[in-house]
Amino acid sequence: MFSIFGYLKAALLGLMILGTVAATGAEKTTDGSKTTQQQTTTQSQGEKVNINTSDLETLTTLPRIGPAIAKRIIEFREEHGGFKELKEIMNVKGIGEKTYAKLEPLITL
């Protein structure tokens, strides 16, 4: 039998474990990819990322977009006068149909 102290100790241990998991700043999505706290916040607020005006840091909040691809997005829009439609982002090296499918609901012009 547990005493009240045993229950408190178990509860405290559980909270410590949850705090450690939350402190990592990353969580798994349903497809197994990781998302950062910043991505989660942006997505939960329903804000879309404008691919014609966002800076490198903002672009990297998108799933599967790291600094290298974000830089390519910026270079592409500078060379071509911006994106005219969302699907044009697939012209950026490293963004194919699968990545576009994840990005489409999160981006805007």
Stockholm file with secondary structure:
# STOCKHOLM 1.0

chainA/1-109         MFSIFGYLKAALLGLMILGTVAATGAEKTTDGSKTTQQQTTTQSQGEKVNINTSDLETLTTLPRIGPAIAKRIIEFREEHGGFKELKEIMNVKGIGEKTYAKLEPLITL
#=GR chainA/1-109 SS CCCHHHHHHHHHHHHHHHHHHHHTCEEECTTSCEEEHHHHHHHHTTCCEETTTCCHHHHTTSTTCCHHHHHHHHHHHHHHTSCSSGGGGGGSTTCCHHHHHHHGGGEEC
#=GC SS_cons         CCCHHHHHHHHHHHHHHHHHHHHTCEEECTTSCEEEHHHHHHHHTTCCEETTTCCHHHHTTSTTCCHHHHHHHHHHHHHHTSCSSGGGGGGSTTCCHHHHHHHGGGEEC
//
